């Protein structure tokens, strides 16, 4: 099992990593500082959005799954998905990455 960083620290680091790469990233919703689940809305604008949700890899490390499915969806559908999930988890974090050129990639696997 890999050690976990707090949600607040992970979000701050990912936003900074994006900005260093010239990609706009924003904290849309702050959740529980230590353990709130983090959702990432990857907004490709005309190419659609994907919402990534946290999961655990087989080795116990952090991984992600496509909560909105394999294909990108319209932004309204992504926002509706996040809103439904927020009703189940009020401690949810939401990070939006605005990436029209498709340059952003997670350091963790998407499974």
VEXLUM-551010 format. One record per atom (N, C-alpha, C): x, y, z; residue number from 0; residue in three letters; atom name. Coordinates in nm, 3 decimals. Layout:
N
@x->X y->Y z->Z seq->NUM type->ALA atom->CA
...
***
This chain:
111
@x->0.085 y->-0.118 z->0.000 seq->0 type->UNK atom->N
@x->0.000 y->0.000 z->0.000 seq->0 type->UNK atom->CA
@x->0.089 y->0.124 z->0.000 seq->0 type->UNK atom->C
@x->0.061 y->0.215 z->-0.088 seq->1 type->UNK atom->N
@x->0.139 y->0.338 z->-0.097 seq->1 type->UNK atom->CA
@x->0.084 y->0.442 z->0.000 seq->1 type->UNK atom->C
@x->0.172 y->0.524 z->0.057 seq->2 type->UNK atom->N
@x->0.122 y->0.630 z->0.145 seq->2 type->UNK atom->CA
@x->0.036 y->0.729 z->0.066 seq->2 type->UNK atom->C
@x->-0.063 y->0.784 z->0.133 seq->3 type->UNK atom->N
@x->-0.155 y->0.878 z->0.068 seq->3 type->UNK atom->CA
@x->-0.126 y->1.021 z->0.114 seq->3 type->UNK atom->C
@x->-0.136 y->1.113 z->0.023 seq->4 type->UNK atom->N
@x->-0.128 y->1.254 z->0.058 seq->4 type->UNK atom->CA
@x->-0.270 y->1.304 z->0.080 seq->4 type->UNK atom->C
@x->-0.283 y->1.414 z->0.149 seq->5 type->UNK atom->N
@x->-0.417 y->1.467 z->0.173 seq->5 type->UNK atom->CA
@x->-0.478 y->1.514 z->0.041 seq->5 type->UNK atom->C
@x->-0.609 y->1.521 z->0.038 seq->6 type->UNK atom->N
@x->-0.678 y->1.569 z->-0.081 seq->6 type->UNK atom->CA
@x->-0.636 y->1.712 z->-0.114 seq->6 type->UNK atom->C
@x->-0.626 y->1.796 z->-0.012 seq->7 type->UNK atom->N
@x->-0.590 y->1.937 z->-0.034 seq->7 type->UNK atom->CA
@x->-0.452 y->1.949 z->-0.098 seq->7 type->UNK atom->C
@x->-0.357 y->1.872 z->-0.050 seq->8 type->UNK atom->N
@x->-0.221 y->1.877 z->-0.104 seq->8 type->UNK atom->CA
@x->-0.217 y->1.825 z->-0.247 seq->8 type->UNK atom->C
@x->-0.289 y->1.716 z->-0.275 seq->9 type->UNK atom->N
@x->-0.290 y->1.660 z->-0.410 seq->9 type->UNK atom->CA
@x->-0.351 y->1.759 z->-0.509 seq->9 type->UNK atom->C
@x->-0.462 y->1.821 z->-0.471 seq->10 type->UNK atom->N
@x->-0.528 y->1.918 z->-0.559 seq->10 type->UNK atom->CA
@x->-0.436 y->2.036 z->-0.587 seq->10 type->UNK atom->C
@x->-0.374 y->2.089 z->-0.483 seq->11 type->UNK atom->N
@x->-0.283 y->2.202 z->-0.500 seq->11 type->UNK atom->CA
@x->-0.168 y->2.165 z->-0.594 seq->11 type->UNK atom->C
@x->-0.112 y->2.046 z->-0.577 seq->12 type->UNK atom->N
@x->-0.001 y->2.003 z->-0.662 seq->12 type->UNK atom->CA
@x->-0.044 y->1.983 z->-0.807 seq->12 type->UNK atom->C
@x->-0.162 y->1.927 z->-0.830 seq->13 type->UNK atom->N
@x->-0.208 y->1.904 z->-0.968 seq->13 type->UNK atom->CA
@x->-0.237 y->2.036 z->-1.038 seq->13 type->UNK atom->C
@x->-0.298 y->2.130 z->-0.968 seq->14 type->UNK atom->N
@x->-0.324 y->2.261 z->-1.028 seq->14 type->UNK atom->CA
@x->-0.192 y->2.329 z->-1.063 seq->14 type->UNK atom->C
@x->-0.096 y->2.321 z->-0.973 seq->15 type->UNK atom->N
@x->0.035 y->2.382 z->-1.000 seq->15 type->UNK atom->CA
@x->0.104 y->2.313 z->-1.118 seq->15 type->UNK atom->C
@x->0.096 y->2.181 z->-1.124 seq->16 type->UNK atom->N
@x->0.156 y->2.105 z->-1.235 seq->16 type->UNK atom->CA
@x->0.095 y->2.148 z->-1.369 seq->16 type->UNK atom->C
@x->-0.035 y->2.168 z->-1.370 seq->17 type->UNK atom->N
@x->-0.103 y->2.213 z->-1.492 seq->17 type->UNK atom->CA
@x->-0.055 y->2.352 z->-1.532 seq->17 type->UNK atom->C
@x->-0.052 y->2.442 z->-1.437 seq->18 type->UNK atom->N
@x->-0.015 y->2.580 z->-1.468 seq->18 type->UNK atom->CA
@x->0.128 y->2.590 z->-1.518 seq->18 type->UNK atom->C
@x->0.218 y->2.509 z->-1.462 seq->19 type->UNK atom->N
@x->0.357 y->2.507 z->-1.510 seq->19 type->UNK atom->CA
@x->0.360 y->2.462 z->-1.656 seq->19 type->UNK atom->C
@x->0.270 y->2.371 z->-1.694 seq->20 type->UNK atom->N
@x->0.263 y->2.322 z->-1.831 seq->20 type->UNK atom->CA
@x->0.183 y->2.414 z->-1.923 seq->20 type->UNK atom->C
@x->0.134 y->2.526 z->-1.870 seq->21 type->UNK atom->N
@x->0.057 y->2.620 z->-1.952 seq->21 type->UNK atom->CA
@x->-0.087 y->2.578 z->-1.973 seq->21 type->UNK atom->C
@x->-0.139 y->2.495 z->-1.885 seq->22 type->UNK atom->N
@x->-0.277 y->2.446 z->-1.893 seq->22 type->UNK atom->CA
@x->-0.356 y->2.508 z->-1.779 seq->22 type->UNK atom->C
@x->-0.473 y->2.564 z->-1.810 seq->23 type->UNK atom->N
@x->-0.556 y->2.626 z->-1.706 seq->23 type->UNK atom->CA
@x->-0.623 y->2.518 z->-1.622 seq->23 type->UNK atom->C
@x->-0.614 y->2.533 z->-1.491 seq->24 type->UNK atom->N
@x->-0.678 y->2.441 z->-1.397 seq->24 type->UNK atom->CA
@x->-0.732 y->2.521 z->-1.281 seq->24 type->UNK atom->C
@x->-0.851 y->2.483 z->-1.235 seq->25 type->UNK atom->N
@x->-0.920 y->2.560 z->-1.132 seq->25 type->UNK atom->CA
@x->-0.982 y->2.468 z->-1.028 seq->25 type->UNK atom->C
@x->-0.981 y->2.514 z->-0.905 seq->26 type->UNK atom->N
@x->-1.055 y->2.446 z->-0.800 seq->26 type->UNK atom->CA
@x->-1.199 y->2.497 z->-0.809 seq->26 type->UNK atom->C
@x->-1.291 y->2.409 z->-0.843 seq->27 type->UNK atom->N
@x->-1.432 y->2.446 z->-0.858 seq->27 type->UNK atom->CA
@x->-1.507 y->2.426 z->-0.727 seq->27 type->UNK atom->C
@x->-1.466 y->2.321 z->-0.653 seq->28 type->UNK atom->N
@x->-1.535 y->2.292 z->-0.526 seq->28 type->UNK atom->CA
@x->-1.435 y->2.232 z->-0.429 seq->28 type->UNK atom->C
@x->-1.429 y->2.291 z->-0.310 seq->29 type->UNK atom->N
@x->-1.340 y->2.242 z->-0.204 seq->29 type->UNK atom->CA
@x->-1.417 y->2.141 z->-0.119 seq->29 type->UNK atom->C
@x->-1.355 y->2.028 z->-0.098 seq->30 type->UNK atom->N
@x->-1.414 y->1.925 z->-0.014 seq->30 type->UNK atom->CA
@x->-1.341 y->1.914 z->0.119 seq->30 type->UNK atom->C
@x->-1.350 y->1.799 z->0.182 seq->31 type->UNK atom->N
@x->-1.281 y->1.773 z->0.307 seq->31 type->UNK atom->CA
@x->-1.130 y->1.777 z->0.285 seq->31 type->UNK atom->C
@x->-1.058 y->1.852 z->0.365 seq->32 type->UNK atom->N
@x->-0.915 y->1.875 z->0.343 seq->32 type->UNK atom->CA
@x->-0.830 y->1.749 z->0.349 seq->32 type->UNK atom->C
@x->-0.869 y->1.655 z->0.432 seq->33 type->UNK atom->N
@x->-0.782 y->1.539 z->0.448 seq->33 type->UNK atom->CA
@x->-0.823 y->1.420 z->0.363 seq->33 type->UNK atom->C
@x->-0.951 y->1.399 z->0.344 seq->34 type->UNK atom->N
@x->-0.990 y->1.274 z->0.281 seq->34 type->UNK atom->CA
@x->-1.102 y->1.282 z->0.178 seq->34 type->UNK atom->C
@x->-1.143 y->1.398 z->0.138 seq->35 type->UNK atom->N
@x->-1.251 y->1.407 z->0.040 seq->35 type->UNK atom->CA
@x->-1.211 y->1.348 z->-0.094 seq->35 type->UNK atom->C
@x->-1.305 y->1.285 z->-0.162 seq->36 type->UNK atom->N
@x->-1.279 y->1.231 z->-0.296 seq->36 type->UNK atom->CA
@x->-1.258 y->1.347 z->-0.392 seq->36 type->UNK atom->C
@x->-1.172 y->1.326 z->-0.491 seq->37 type->UNK atom->N
@x->-1.139 y->1.429 z->-0.588 seq->37 type->UNK atom->CA
@x->-1.194 y->1.387 z->-0.725 seq->37 type->UNK atom->C
@x->-1.275 y->1.471 z->-0.785 seq->38 type->UNK atom->N
@x->-1.322 y->1.449 z->-0.921 seq->38 type->UNK atom->CA
@x->-1.252 y->1.550 z->-1.010 seq->38 type->UNK atom->C
@x->-1.211 y->1.505 z->-1.127 seq->39 type->UNK atom->N
@x->-1.146 y->1.592 z->-1.223 seq->39 type->UNK atom->CA
@x->-1.236 y->1.604 z->-1.346 seq->39 type->UNK atom->C
@x->-1.271 y->1.726 z->-1.378 seq->40 type->UNK atom->N
@x->-1.348 y->1.752 z->-1.501 seq->40 type->UNK atom->CA
@x->-1.247 y->1.800 z->-1.605 seq->40 type->UNK atom->C
@x->-1.218 y->1.713 z->-1.699 seq->41 type->UNK atom->N
@x->-1.123 y->1.745 z->-1.807 seq->41 type->UNK atom->CA
@x->-1.205 y->1.802 z->-1.921 seq->41 type->UNK atom->C
@x->-1.199 y->1.933 z->-1.936 seq->42 type->UNK atom->N
@x->-1.282 y->2.004 z->-2.033 seq->42 type->UNK atom->CA
@x->-1.200 y->2.031 z->-2.159 seq->42 type->UNK atom->C
@x->-1.239 y->1.962 z->-2.267 seq->43 type->UNK atom->N
@x->-1.173 y->1.982 z->-2.397 seq->43 type->UNK atom->CA
@x->-1.256 y->2.072 z->-2.486 seq->43 type->UNK atom->C
@x->-1.354 y->2.141 z->-2.428 seq->44 type->UNK atom->N
@x->-1.442 y->2.234 z->-2.497 seq->44 type->UNK atom->CA
@x->-1.514 y->2.167 z->-2.614 seq->44 type->UNK atom->C
@x->-1.483 y->2.198 z->-2.738 seq->45 type->UNK atom->N
@x->-1.555 y->2.141 z->-2.853 seq->45 type->UNK atom->CA
@x->-1.544 y->1.989 z->-2.859 seq->45 type->UNK atom->C
@x->-1.436 y->1.934 z->-2.804 seq->46 type->UNK atom->N
@x->-1.418 y->1.788 z->-2.804 seq->46 type->UNK atom->CA
@x->-1.489 y->1.719 z->-2.689 seq->46 type->UNK atom->C
@x->-1.554 y->1.796 z->-2.601 seq->47 type->UNK atom->N
@x->-1.632 y->1.738 z->-2.491 seq->47 type->UNK atom->CA
@x->-1.553 y->1.730 z->-2.360 seq->47 type->UNK atom->C
@x->-1.619 y->1.674 z->-2.260 seq->48 type->UNK atom->N
@x->-1.563 y->1.663 z->-2.125 seq->48 type->UNK atom->CA
@x->-1.559 y->1.518 z->-2.081 seq->48 type->UNK atom->C
@x->-1.464 y->1.490 z->-1.994 seq->49 type->UNK atom->N
@x->-1.456 y->1.362 z->-1.927 seq->49 type->UNK atom->CA
@x->-1.442 y->1.390 z->-1.778 seq->49 type->UNK atom->C
@x->-1.519 y->1.320 z->-1.696 seq->50 type->UNK atom->N
@x->-1.504 y->1.333 z->-1.552 seq->50 type->UNK atom->CA
@x->-1.431 y->1.210 z->-1.503 seq->50 type->UNK atom->C
@x->-1.318 y->1.233 z->-1.439 seq->51 type->UNK atom->N
@x->-1.237 y->1.125 z->-1.384 seq->51 type->UNK atom->CA
@x->-1.266 y->1.114 z->-1.235 seq->51 type->UNK atom->C
@x->-1.287 y->0.991 z->-1.190 seq->52 type->UNK atom->N
@x->-1.319 y->0.966 z->-1.051 seq->52 type->UNK atom->CA
@x->-1.212 y->0.877 z->-0.990 seq->52 type->UNK atom->C
@x->-1.186 y->0.893 z->-0.860 seq->53 type->UNK atom->N
@x->-1.078 y->0.816 z->-0.798 seq->53 type->UNK atom->CA
@x->-1.116 y->0.669 z->-0.778 seq->53 type->UNK atom->C
@x->-1.015 y->0.586 z->-0.790 seq->54 type->UNK atom->N
@x->-1.027 y->0.444 z->-0.760 seq->54 type->UNK atom->CA
@x->-0.892 y->0.398 z->-0.710 seq->54 type->UNK atom->C
@x->-0.881 y->0.273 z->-0.679 seq->55 type->UNK atom->N
@x->-0.755 y->0.218 z->-0.630 seq->55 type->UNK atom->CA
@x->-0.702 y->0.116 z->-0.730 seq->55 type->UNK atom->C
@x->-0.575 y->0.128 z->-0.763 seq->56 type->UNK atom->N
@x->-0.511 y->0.033 z->-0.855 seq->56 type->UNK atom->CA
@x->-0.488 y->-0.099 z->-0.781 seq->56 type->UNK atom->C
@x->-0.457 y->-0.202 z->-0.856 seq->57 type->UNK atom->N
@x->-0.436 y->-0.334 z->-0.796 seq->57 type->UNK atom->CA
@x->-0.320 y->-0.335 z->-0.696 seq->57 type->UNK atom->C
@x->-0.222 y->-0.246 z->-0.716 seq->58 type->UNK atom->N
@x->-0.109 y->-0.239 z->-0.623 seq->58 type->UNK atom->CA
@x->-0.139 y->-0.152 z->-0.501 seq->58 type->UNK atom->C
@x->-0.261 y->-0.100 z->-0.492 seq->59 type->UNK atom->N
@x->-0.301 y->-0.018 z->-0.380 seq->59 type->UNK atom->CA
@x->-0.279 y->0.130 z->-0.402 seq->59 type->UNK atom->C
@x->-0.220 y->0.168 z->-0.514 seq->60 type->UNK atom->N
@x->-0.193 y->0.308 z->-0.544 seq->60 type->UNK atom->CA
@x->-0.315 y->0.379 z->-0.601 seq->60 type->UNK atom->C
@x->-0.297 y->0.508 z->-0.622 seq->61 type->UNK atom->N
@x->-0.405 y->0.589 z->-0.678 seq->61 type->UNK atom->CA
@x->-0.422 y->0.558 z->-0.826 seq->61 type->UNK atom->C
@x->-0.546 y->0.550 z->-0.869 seq->62 type->UNK atom->N
@x->-0.581 y->0.533 z->-1.010 seq->62 type->UNK atom->CA
@x->-0.712 y->0.608 z->-1.032 seq->62 type->UNK atom->C
@x->-0.753 y->0.615 z->-1.157 seq->63 type->UNK atom->N
@x->-0.873 y->0.691 z->-1.193 seq->63 type->UNK atom->CA
@x->-0.957 y->0.609 z->-1.288 seq->63 type->UNK atom->C
@x->-1.086 y->0.637 z->-1.289 seq->64 type->UNK atom->N
@x->-1.176 y->0.577 z->-1.388 seq->64 type->UNK atom->CA
@x->-1.257 y->0.689 z->-1.452 seq->64 type->UNK atom->C
@x->-1.309 y->0.660 z->-1.570 seq->65 type->UNK atom->N
@x->-1.389 y->0.759 z->-1.643 seq->65 type->UNK atom->CA
@x->-1.534 y->0.748 z->-1.596 seq->65 type->UNK atom->C
@x->-1.572 y->0.836 z->-1.506 seq->66 type->UNK atom->N
@x->-1.707 y->0.832 z->-1.449 seq->66 type->UNK atom->CA
@x->-1.815 y->0.857 z->-1.551 seq->66 type->UNK atom->C
@x->-1.784 y->0.933 z->-1.654 seq->67 type->UNK atom->N
@x->-1.883 y->0.966 z->-1.756 seq->67 type->UNK atom->CA
@x->-1.873 y->0.874 z->-1.877 seq->67 type->UNK atom->C
@x->-1.795 y->0.769 z->-1.869 seq->68 type->UNK atom->N
@x->-1.784 y->0.672 z->-1.978 seq->68 type->UNK atom->CA
@x->-1.661 y->0.695 z->-2.063 seq->68 type->UNK atom->C
@x->-1.640 y->0.606 z->-2.158 seq->69 type->UNK atom->N
@x->-1.520 y->0.609 z->-2.242 seq->69 type->UNK atom->CA
@x->-1.515 y->0.728 z->-2.337 seq->69 type->UNK atom->C
@x->-1.630 y->0.772 z->-2.385 seq->70 type->UNK atom->N
@x->-1.635 y->0.883 z->-2.482 seq->70 type->UNK atom->CA
@x->-1.662 y->1.014 z->-2.409 seq->70 type->UNK atom->C
@x->-1.602 y->1.124 z->-2.455 seq->71 type->UNK atom->N
@x->-1.632 y->1.255 z->-2.396 seq->71 type->UNK atom->CA
@x->-1.782 y->1.288 z->-2.409 seq->71 type->UNK atom->C
@x->-1.831 y->1.366 z->-2.314 seq->72 type->UNK atom->N
@x->-1.972 y->1.405 z->-2.311 seq->72 type->UNK atom->CA
@x->-1.981 y->1.557 z->-2.315 seq->72 type->UNK atom->C
@x->-2.099 y->1.612 z->-2.348 seq->73 type->UNK atom->N
@x->-2.115 y->1.758 z->-2.342 seq->73 type->UNK atom->CA
@x->-2.093 y->1.809 z->-2.199 seq->73 type->UNK atom->C
@x->-2.052 y->1.933 z->-2.188 seq->74 type->UNK atom->N
@x->-2.022 y->1.990 z->-2.056 seq->74 type->UNK atom->CA
@x->-2.141 y->1.983 z->-1.962 seq->74 type->UNK atom->C
@x->-2.261 y->2.005 z->-2.012 seq->75 type->UNK atom->N
@x->-2.381 y->1.998 z->-1.927 seq->75 type->UNK atom->CA
@x->-2.397 y->1.859 z->-1.866 seq->75 type->UNK atom->C
@x->-2.367 y->1.755 z->-1.943 seq->76 type->UNK atom->N
@x->-2.375 y->1.618 z->-1.891 seq->76 type->UNK atom->CA
@x->-2.269 y->1.593 z->-1.784 seq->76 type->UNK atom->C
@x->-2.148 y->1.645 z->-1.805 seq->77 type->UNK atom->N
@x->-2.041 y->1.630 z->-1.707 seq->77 type->UNK atom->CA
@x->-2.080 y->1.701 z->-1.577 seq->77 type->UNK atom->C
@x->-2.133 y->1.822 z->-1.588 seq->78 type->UNK atom->N
@x->-2.175 y->1.897 z->-1.470 seq->78 type->UNK atom->CA
@x->-2.288 y->1.826 z->-1.396 seq->78 type->UNK atom->C
@x->-2.383 y->1.769 z->-1.469 seq->79 type->UNK atom->N
@x->-2.493 y->1.696 z->-1.407 seq->79 type->UNK atom->CA
@x->-2.442 y->1.573 z->-1.333 seq->79 type->UNK atom->C
@x->-2.345 y->1.503 z->-1.392 seq->80 type->UNK atom->N
@x->-2.286 y->1.385 z->-1.326 seq->80 type->UNK atom->CA
@x->-2.221 y->1.426 z->-1.194 seq->80 type->UNK atom->C
@x->-2.142 y->1.534 z->-1.198 seq->81 type->UNK atom->N
@x->-2.075 y->1.581 z->-1.076 seq->81 type->UNK atom->CA
@x->-2.177 y->1.621 z->-0.971 seq->81 type->UNK atom->C
@x->-2.282 y->1.689 z->-1.011 seq->82 type->UNK atom->N
@x->-2.386 y->1.731 z->-0.916 seq->82 type->UNK atom->CA
@x->-2.454 y->1.611 z->-0.851 seq->82 type->UNK atom->C
@x->-2.483 y->1.507 z->-0.929 seq->83 type->UNK atom->N
@x->-2.543 y->1.385 z->-0.871 seq->83 type->UNK atom->CA
@x->-2.448 y->1.323 z->-0.769 seq->83 type->UNK atom->C
@x->-2.320 y->1.317 z->-0.801 seq->84 type->UNK atom->N
@x->-2.223 y->1.257 z->-0.709 seq->84 type->UNK atom->CA
@x->-2.206 y->1.341 z->-0.583 seq->84 type->UNK atom->C
@x->-2.216 y->1.472 z->-0.597 seq->85 type->UNK atom->N
@x->-2.203 y->1.562 z->-0.483 seq->85 type->UNK atom->CA
@x->-2.314 y->1.538 z->-0.381 seq->85 type->UNK atom->C
@x->-2.431 y->1.497 z->-0.427 seq->86 type->UNK atom->N
@x->-2.541 y->1.468 z->-0.335 seq->86 type->UNK atom->CA
@x->-2.509 y->1.347 z->-0.247 seq->86 type->UNK atom->C
@x->-2.429 y->1.253 z->-0.300 seq->87 type->UNK atom->N
@x->-2.388 y->1.135 z->-0.223 seq->87 type->UNK atom->CA
@x->-2.268 y->1.164 z->-0.134 seq->87 type->UNK atom->C
@x->-2.184 y->1.257 z->-0.176 seq->88 type->UNK atom->N
@x->-2.061 y->1.286 z->-0.104 seq->88 type->UNK atom->CA
@x->-2.042 y->1.437 z->-0.091 seq->88 type->UNK atom->C
@x->-2.088 y->1.495 z->0.018 seq->89 type->UNK atom->N
@x->-2.076 y->1.641 z->0.034 seq->89 type->UNK atom->CA
@x->-1.932 y->1.688 z->0.052 seq->89 type->UNK atom->C
@x->-1.838 y->1.596 z->0.077 seq->90 type->UNK atom->N
@x->-1.696 y->1.631 z->0.094 seq->90 type->UNK atom->CA
@x->-1.618 y->1.627 z->-0.036 seq->90 type->UNK atom->C
@x->-1.687 y->1.614 z->-0.147 seq->91 type->UNK atom->N
@x->-1.627 y->1.600 z->-0.279 seq->91 type->UNK atom->CA
@x->-1.550 y->1.724 z->-0.323 seq->91 type->UNK atom->C
@x->-1.431 y->1.702 z->-0.378 seq->92 type->UNK atom->N
@x->-1.353 y->1.808 z->-0.443 seq->92 type->UNK atom->CA
@x->-1.379 y->1.802 z->-0.592 seq->92 type->UNK atom->C
@x->-1.378 y->1.917 z->-0.660 seq->93 type->UNK atom->N
@x->-1.390 y->1.919 z->-0.806 seq->93 type->UNK atom->CA
@x->-1.283 y->2.012 z->-0.861 seq->93 type->UNK atom->C
@x->-1.200 y->1.957 z->-0.948 seq->94 type->UNK atom->N
@x->-1.097 y->2.032 z->-1.018 seq->94 type->UNK atom->CA
@x->-1.135 y->2.032 z->-1.165 seq->94 type->UNK atom->C
@x->-1.137 y->2.150 z->-1.227 seq->95 type->UNK atom->N
@x->-1.163 y->2.157 z->-1.370 seq->95 type->UNK atom->CA
@x->-1.034 y->2.193 z->-1.443 seq->95 type->UNK atom->C
@x->-1.003 y->2.113 z->-1.542 seq->96 type->UNK atom->N
@x->-0.886 y->2.137 z->-1.626 seq->96 type->UNK atom->CA
@x->-0.935 y->2.176 z->-1.764 seq->96 type->UNK atom->C
@x->-0.904 y->2.298 z->-1.804 seq->97 type->UNK atom->N
@x->-0.945 y->2.348 z->-1.935 seq->97 type->UNK atom->CA
@x->-0.832 y->2.325 z->-2.033 seq->97 type->UNK atom->C
@x->-0.855 y->2.232 z->-2.123 seq->98 type->UNK atom->N
@x->-0.747 y->2.181 z->-2.207 seq->98 type->UNK atom->CA
@x->-0.794 y->2.161 z->-2.351 seq->98 type->UNK atom->C
@x->-0.820 y->2.269 z->-2.425 seq->99 type->UNK atom->N
@x->-0.872 y->2.253 z->-2.561 seq->99 type->UNK atom->CA
@x->-0.777 y->2.180 z->-2.656 seq->99 type->UNK atom->C
@x->-0.647 y->2.183 z->-2.629 seq->100 type->UNK atom->N
@x->-0.550 y->2.117 z->-2.718 seq->100 type->UNK atom->CA
@x->-0.524 y->1.972 z->-2.681 seq->100 type->UNK atom->C
@x->-0.578 y->1.925 z->-2.570 seq->101 type->UNK atom->N
@x->-0.559 y->1.786 z->-2.528 seq->101 type->UNK atom->CA
@x->-0.418 y->1.754 z->-2.483 seq->101 type->UNK atom->C
@x->-0.353 y->1.848 z->-2.416 seq->102 type->UNK atom->N
@x->-0.214 y->1.830 z->-2.373 seq->102 type->UNK atom->CA
@x->-0.202 y->1.767 z->-2.235 seq->102 type->UNK atom->C
@x->-0.303 y->1.777 z->-2.152 seq->103 type->UNK atom->N
@x->-0.295 y->1.731 z->-2.014 seq->103 type->UNK atom->CA
@x->-0.303 y->1.580 z->-2.004 seq->103 type->UNK atom->C
@x->-0.226 y->1.525 z->-1.913 seq->104 type->UNK atom->N
@x->-0.233 y->1.382 z->-1.882 seq->104 type->UNK atom->CA
@x->-0.206 y->1.365 z->-1.733 seq->104 type->UNK atom->C
@x->-0.274 y->1.274 z->-1.673 seq->105 type->UNK atom->N
@x->-0.254 y->1.242 z->-1.532 seq->105 type->UNK atom->CA
@x->-0.122 y->1.167 z->-1.515 seq->105 type->UNK atom->C
@x->-0.063 y->1.181 z->-1.397 seq->106 type->UNK atom->N
@x->0.056 y->1.102 z->-1.365 seq->106 type->UNK atom->CA
@x->0.014 y->0.961 z->-1.322 seq->106 type->UNK atom->C
@x->-0.107 y->0.945 z->-1.275 seq->107 type->UNK atom->N
@x->-0.160 y->0.816 z->-1.229 seq->107 type->UNK atom->CA
@x->-0.235 y->0.745 z->-1.344 seq->107 type->UNK atom->C
@x->-0.247 y->0.613 z->-1.336 seq->108 type->UNK atom->N
@x->-0.316 y->0.542 z->-1.445 seq->108 type->UNK atom->CA
@x->-0.467 y->0.564 z->-1.444 seq->108 type->UNK atom->C
@x->-0.525 y->0.556 z->-1.563 seq->109 type->UNK atom->N
@x->-0.671 y->0.556 z->-1.579 seq->109 type->UNK atom->CA
@x->-0.708 y->0.412 z->-1.615 seq->109 type->UNK atom->C
@x->-0.789 y->0.352 z->-1.528 seq->110 type->UNK atom->N
@x->-0.825 y->0.211 z->-1.550 seq->110 type->UNK atom->CA
@x->-0.975 y->0.196 z->-1.573 seq->110 type->UNK atom->C
***
